[in-house]
Amino acid sequence: MTEIRISGANANPRSESDIRVNFRDTTKIIAASNAINDSNQAQFYSTDGGATWSQTSLPLNAADSFHSDPTVDWTSDGTAWATAIGINAAQTSLQIRAFKSLDNGATWTFDATVSGAHTAADKQMMWVDHSATSPNKDNIYVIWHNNSPVFVNRRTGPAGSWQTPLRVSGAETTGTGIGGDIKTNSAGDVLAFWPDTGSRKLFVAKSTDGGVSFGTPVKIATTLDSFDIGMPSFASRRALIYISGGAYKTATKDVVYAIWTDLSGAAGCTGAANEPGTSVASTCKTRIWFARSTDGGATWGAATMLNNQASLNDQFNPWMAVDETNGTVVVIYYDTVGDAGRLKTDVWMQQSTDDGATWSTAAKVTSAQTDETAASADAANQYGDYNGLSGHAGTFFPSWTDRRNGAREEIWTSALKVGTTATLKFSDDTLKFRDDLGTVKFKDDLTLKVTDDGGSLKFAEDIGTLKFKDDGTLKFSDDGGTLKFSDDGGTQKFVDDGGTLKAIDDVKLAGLDQRQATDLQGPLAQPAATTGTPFILATPHHSMAWAGAGAAAPAPGQVPYETLIPQYEATLASMEQQMQQALGMLQSLDAQYRQLIAEYQALVDSYRKQSGS
């Protein structure tokens, strides 16, 4: 995990951020943060998958003196969206302004005032319905509180317009509904989350008509503390009890998630009076809590702590994202566990690949700590009220406030690879490589695709460059129909002989001695009859399974698939090991080659000087 500063070099602090990957083009990412002591909301954008970042800002409306509370997202047409609270000079009017960008976040124009006539709108969150199967695809939703009640508004897609704010909280919310979130699932259901500072309850209300109306709020859980919590690392600004929600729906699943910060609930840590405050010796600690519903938000299981360490440390400012391609849930948060003094934080992450039933061990994201208690820190704002997190197809990008340089607060990110495996897809015909394949590298999050060209399978032209995790290079060449693999034990060759793939030379395949050419049977041969249903080989674990029930039984005399598949698994695993072992030799050859090139160039230059040519 490589961390990168996305906010650039600034004289003033940057804190409290949001980030979003463009799900239709993951090379495009936008983010935003508060720009402390500057008027305009800071915007950040990348067009190369997060490798490099540029900075810009939102324009101010005439009635606004500065911005606060950043949120960002994308619609499927490539339009980038942002919201901010526009605040007047007297700080008596707070209105939610929406902006859009048609050039991937480089420039922004004002779109509309989302909050209607509200002048006490605060703590908004925005979400776009990204699902291609949703009837409400590209609807933009914003949730906020205006004084105490909670409201939602929606924009009916990039070509539509903002509607009228709709109140979603009722008599159940006895205090202020500050710190809400809003998310959708693949069916277009809208989930509006918020905490109530009065009853200490967390609520969710669901819409099944694209935000036109919402059902009766359902209680998620009851918190121990209310509104915010003071702790040694965050005693000035204090950590909000903010809900971050998520949703994931398939034909067999309808799960909804919520996380938040609260006290641990241990003896002597059960209410606001027990907050640790500035006491590093306090036995009261803050933790990240999680709850889930498996019936679309109608009922909720008991809340649990994600990572309740025994040490005196505090966790806060969590954020959640659900990978809409596979349902993986990722959570990030600050934790002081790495500092015995309980003041410095790192960002940590956890993931669940079973719908929140179990969670991975916490993994540290940051390589350097942040101390917002130092005299040089921005004491009024410290970390800000929230962080951001966005993920798609196995790669997640968090955004967080970072002071590792000991200077001003900055916004950082890191590309987190989560739960990804490579997949190789074959059909049941003759397998052929394209003659112009060249150098092939494998990467653990890439899908290798083949196309059917008149009965022979060829790799798609847009395959690009694939890499092994260890960055070893596997070279292929076409030598009169012979596919050669370079290996430290000689050359392994595969030949195409009348539609049947054969292995020759000193190759051990599927437990069979291939010192003499042997016809292969099974998926790499031409079976007498199949349905054409592909099978998938997932690396690096080589877990094979037929994709569906359509595979025909082998013809008489053929080895059964159930026998061949494990043999192929073992052989492929062995070949991968050999290729990894060859990495050192390949790197050595590469170094020698580069050295010879340098010497050759020096000789040529010397000759040219002497000859005057």
N, C-alpha and C positions, 0 to 999 in steps of 0.2 A: 504494500500500500504506500504510494507516494503522495505526500501532502503538497498542496500548492496554495499560495496566497492568491485569491481571486480579486481582492479589493484594490490592488495596486498600492503604490506609496502615497500616503496621505498625511497631512499635518494634523488632521482632526480624527477622532475615533470613529470606527465603524462597528456597530453592534446590532444584534437582533436581526436575523436573516431568514430568507426563504430561498428555495432553489427548485428548479424543475427541468427535467430532461424532456426534450421533444420526443414523444413515443414513436412518432412516424419517421423521425430522422434523428437518431441518437447522437449524431455529431454536433447537434445544436443543443446548447444548454443555456438557460438564463438564471440569474439570481439577483437578489436585491437586499439592501440593508438600510437601517437608519444611518444617517450621516450627521453625527452629533456636531453641533455648532455650525453646520452648513444648512442651508434652507431646503435644498432639493434632495429627494430620495435618491440614494446611490443605486445604480443598476450595473450589473456585470453580465458579460456574455462570452460564450465560447462557440466557435464554429468548427472545432477540430476534436470534439469528444472530450473536452476538458483539459487538453494538453496545455493550451495557452488561453489567457483571458484578457478581455479589454473592459474598460470602464466608461460609463456615461452617467446621465442622471435624467430624472423626470422633469418636465416643465412645471412651473408653478401657475396655478390659476390666479387671476387678478385678486380674488378675495383671500387668498391664502398667503401666509408668511413662511410656513415651513410644513414639512411632511413628517409622518410617523407611521409605524406599523406596516412594513413591506410584505406584499404577497405577489407571486408570479405564477403563470401557467401558459400552456399552449393550446390552440385549437388545431384540428387536423389539417387545415389549409395552410399551416405554417405561420399563422399570426401569433405573435407573442403578446401576452396580456399582463398587466400589473395593476395593483391597487395600492392606494396610500390614503391615510387620513390627512385631509387638507385642514390646517389649523390657522385661524386668523391671528393677528398680532396680539389681540387681547386674550387669546386662548379661551374665548367664550363660544366659539363655533367650531365643531368638529364634524366634518362631512367626508364621506367615502368617495374618493375620486377614482375612476377607472381610466386606464391609458392603454394604448396598443402600439405595437411596432410591426412594420411590414418588412424589416430588413434584419431579422434574427436578433433584435435587441439593441442594435446600434443607435437608432433614433426612435423617439417616442412622441406620440401626439395624444392630446386629451380626447377621451371617448365620451364619458358621461359621469354624472353624479349618481352613484348607485343607491345612496341612502335616502333619496327623495328629500322631504322637508326636514329630516332629522338633523339636529344640530349638536347632539351629544353622542354621536356614533363613535364607537371605540372597539378596539381589539377584533378587527375583522379578519376572516380567513376566506380564501378563494379556492375553488376547485372546478376543473373542467371535466365533464363526462367524456372520457377518452374511448369508451367501448364502441367498437365497430358494430356490435350487435344491439346496442341500446337504441330504443326509439327516440331517445333524447340526446343522441350523440352531439357533442360540441356545445351543449348547454353550459353556460358559465354560472356558477352559484357562489354567492357571498353570504356569510353569516356574521352577525355582529350584535352587540348590545347597545341600545340607546337608553341611557340612564340605566334602569333595571331590566326591562323586558328584552327578549332575544328576538331578532328579526332575520329573515332570509329574503334575498332578492335573486332573480335569475335573468340572464340574457339569453335569448332564444337563438343561440349560435352566432357566429361571426357576422352573418348577414341579417340577423334579427335585431332586437332592441331590448333594452332593460325594461322590466315590468315594474309593478308597484310593490314596495316592501311589504312582506307578509309576516305578521307576528306568529311565532311558533311556540313561545312559552306561555304559560297560563298561571293559574292560582297555585300550582305546585311549586313555582319558583317564588320563594318568599323574600329573597334578597336580590342580588345582582347576578345576572347570567354572564359574567365576564370570563373570557377564556374558552370560547367555543371552537368547533371545527366542523367541517362539512365534507362528505365524501359520497361517492356513488359506487355501484357495482355494475356488472356486465349487463344486467337487465334494465339499467337506468333508474333503479331505486335510489332515492336520495336520503342520506342519513345525516341529520343535524344533531350535533352533540353540544352540551354545555354543562358547566357546573353552576350550582346555586350557592351563593355565599351565605344565605340565610339558613336553609335546611341542611347544608353540607351534603346534599345529594347531587349525584351526577345523572344527567338525563340524556335520552336520545329520542328524537321524533322522526318518523319515517314518512316519506312521500313516495307513492307508487304512480304518480301522474306527472313526473318531471318537475316537481316543485310548485305545481298549481295549488296543492293543498297538502297539509301534513296531519298525520294521525295524532292521537293523544300521547303525550310524552311518557316514556317508560323509564323507570329508575334502573340505572346501571349498578350503582353502589352508593354507599355513604362514606364520606371521608372522615378522617380523624380531626384534621385541622380544617381551616376555612380560609379561602381567598389566597393567602400567601404565607410563606414560612421563612423565618430567618435562621441562618446557619453561619458558622465561622467564615466560610469561603464566600458567602453571598448575603452578608448581614445588612448591607446598605439598601440595595435595590430590592432584595428578597425574591424568593422563587415563587412564581405564580402556580397555583393549583390549576393548571391548564389541561384540557383534554386534547389528546391527539387521537383521532379515530381512523379506522380502516374498514374495508368491506371487500368480500370476495365471493362470487357466486358462480356455480357451474350447474350442470344438470342434477348433480347429487349433493351439492353443498350450498349453504347460504349462511356464511359466517360474517359476523361483525365484531370489531375489536375496539378497545379503548385502553389508553395508558395515561398515567398522570403521576405527579409527585405528591407524596404524603409522608407523614410520620410513620415510623416502623410498626407502631402498635404494641411494642414490647412494654413491659411494666415500667411505668414512669415516662412513657412516651406515647400518650394516648389523646392529647389535646393541645390546644394552643398554648396553654400555660407551661407545657413541657418543652417547647421549642428550644433547640440548643443555643440559638442566638449567637453571641460571640464566644461562647465557652467551648474551647477545643476539648475540654475534659468531660463535657456533658455525655451521659450515656444515652441520651435521646438522639436518634439519627433519622435522616430522611432517606426514603427508598422510592424506587419506581414500581408502581403498581399496575397490574394488568387484569382485564376482565374480557370475556368473550361470550358471544351469543352464537348458538349453532342453528337458530331458527329465524334468522333475518332480523334480529333485534327485538323480538317479542319477549323473550325471557333471557336472563343472564346468569351465568355461573358465578360462583364465589370469586371475589377478587383475590389475587395472589401477588406476592412480591417476585420480581424477575430475578433478583440477585441480592439476596440478603446475607452479606458477609458478616462475620463476627466482629470485625474491626470497627473502630470508631471513625467512620467515614460517612460522607453525605453524597447523595445522588440527586440530580435535579435537571430541569429543562430537557425532558425527553421529547423525541419526535418519532413518529412511526410512518412507514411506507409499506405498501403491499405491491408486490410484483404482479401486475395484471396478466402476465403470460403464464405464470405457474402457481401463484398463490403464496409464494414465499413472503414471510413477514419479517421486516427488519426494524429494529429500534436502536436509536442512539441516545446518549445522555452524558452529562458531565458526572465525574466521580472523583472524589478526593482520595480514593483508596491508595494511590501511589505516593501520598505525602503524609508522613507521620505527624506533621504539624496541622493537618486537616484544613489547609488553606489553599493549596495548589490543586488544579484540576487537570485531568486528561479527558478526552472524549473516548467513550467505549461504545461497542456495538454488540448486539445479540440478534440471533435469527431463529425463526421457527419454520420448519418445512412440513409440519403436520397440523396446520391450521391453529397454531397457538397451544396445542396440547402439551408440547415440551419445547424447551429453549436451549440453544447452544450455550456453552460457557462464554462468558464475556470476553471479548477481544479488544485490545487497546488500538485505537485508530491513530492517535497522535504520538509523535516521537519526542515532543517537548511539552512541558507543562505551562499552564497559565495561572498567574496570581493576580486576582482582581482586588486584593486587599492591600497591595503595595501603595506607597504614597503617590507614585506616578500614575496609578490607574485612574480611570474615569469613575470616581466613586458614586456619582449620581445614577449612572446607568449600568455600570459593571458589565455583566454578560448580556444584558437585555432580557426580554421576557420569553424568547423562544429561539430555537434553532430550526433549520430546514432539513429535509431529507426527501430524495426522489430516486426511484429505481425502476428499471425496465430490463427484461431479458437477462437477468443475472448480474447486472452492474448497478450499483447504488452510489449516489453522490450526496453526502451530507454537507451541510454548511454550518459553520459555528464561529463564535467570537474567540479570537486567539491573541494572546499577548506574549508569545514566546520570545519576541525580540526585545521585550522590556520597554518598548516604546508605546505607541498608541495601539488601541484595539484594532484588529484587522479581521477580515472574513477569510476563512480557509476552507478548502474542500479536499477530498481524496476519493479516487475511484475504488470502490469496494467490490471485489468479485465475490459473489455469493452464490453458492449452490449450483455452480455451472459444470457441465460435462460436455465433451465433444460427442457428436453423433455422426456415424457414417451410415448413409442410406444406400442400399443396393436393391436392384430388382433381380428377378430370377432369370436373367438372360446372360449372354456373354458379356463379361466385364472388360472394357477396354479403356486405356488412358489416352487422352489426347496427345498427339505427337508433340505439340508445342507446350507441354505442361511445364517443362523447365524445372526450376528449383521449387520444391514443395516444403513448406514448414507447417507444422500443426500447432494449433492453439486450443486451449481447453474449453473455450466457449464458442467454438465455431462449428457450424454444420457443413459437412462436405456433401455436396449435391451432385447427382449424376442425372444425365438426360438420356432418353431413348432415341437413338438415331438409326432407324431402319433395322431394328433387331439387335444392334450393338450398343452397349452403354458407354457413354462418354462423359467426362467431367464437364460441367457447365463452364462457359467461357468466363463468367464473372467470378470464378472461384477466388481470384486474388491470391494473397499470400497466407499460408497457414503455418502455424508454429506449434512445435512441441513446447510443453511447459519449461523444459530445460534449454529451449532455444537451439537445440541441435538441428542441423540441416540434413535433410534426406534428399538425395538427388536421384532423379529418374532420367533415363534416356531411352530413346526409341532406336533400336538397332536391328533393323530388318524384322520388326515384329516382336523383338525381344525386349521385355521390360527389365531393366537392371537396377538392383538395389546395391548401393555401396556399403560394405560391411567389413569389419576388421578380420573376418575369416575368409575373405575372398569375395567374389561377386555372386550374389543370389540372382537367379534369372527365372523369369516367368515367361512362357511363350504361349501364343495363341495358335492352336493347331486345330483347324476345322471347327471352330466354335467352342472347343473345349479348352479351358485354361489348364495348363500343365506346369508343374514345377520341375526344374532340372538342376543340375550341378549338386553341390553339397548342401542340400536344404532339408531340414526335418519339418514336415508339415503334417499336422493332425496325427502325430504319433506314428506316421508311416515313413519308411526309409525311402527317400526320394533320390538316392544316388543313381537310380535308373528312372527314366521318365515314367510317371504314373498318372493315369487319368484321374481327375478329381470328380467326385460326385457331390451333389447337394447344391447349395445356393450359388456356387461359382461355376457350376456346369450348366448345361441346358437340360432341365428335367423334361420328361415326356409331356407333362401337362401340369400347369399351375394356374392360379387365378391372377397372377401378376401382383399379388399383395407383397409389398416390400417388408423386409425385416430390418431392424435397427441394431447396430452395434454401438454401444455407448462406451467411450473410453474415458479415463484410463482404466476403468475396472472391467472392461470387456464383458459387460452384462448383456447377453443376447436374448431376445424374445421376439417371437413372431408378432407383428403389428396387426392383430385381428385374427379371425378364425378361418381365413380363407385359404391358407396354405394347403395344397393338395398332398396326399400321401405320396411317398416316393414310388417310382415305377419298380417293377420286379427286378431284382439284381442290384438295386441301388442301396447304399448304406442309409439307414433311417436318419431323418433330420435330427431326431433326439440324440443320436450318437454323434453325428457330424458337428452339431453346434458346439458342444463342450470342447471337442477336439480343436475346432477353429479358435475358440476362446483361448485355449492354452497356447496354441501356436502364435496367435497374434500377440499375446502377452510376452512370449519369448522373443518375438521379433522386436517388439518395442524396447525390451530390455537391451537387446543387442544394439539397437540404434542409439540408445542412451549411452551405452558403453563406448560407442564410436565417437561421442561428442568430443572427448579430449583429443583424439586423433584428428578430427576435422578442424578443431580450433588450432592445433599445431600446424597442420597443413596450410591453413589460412594465413597464419603468421609468417610461415616460410614463403608463401606465395607473395605476400605483400612486401617482404624483405627483398625478394628477387626482383620484383617490379621496380622497387626503389633503386636497387643497384643497376638494373638495366637502364633506367631513365638517366641515372648519373653518367653511365658510360656513353649513352647517346649524346647527352649534352656536352660531355668532354670532347667527343669526336667532332661534333659540329663546330666547337670553338676552334679546334686545331685545324680543321679543314676549311674553315671560313664559310661553311655552308649554312 
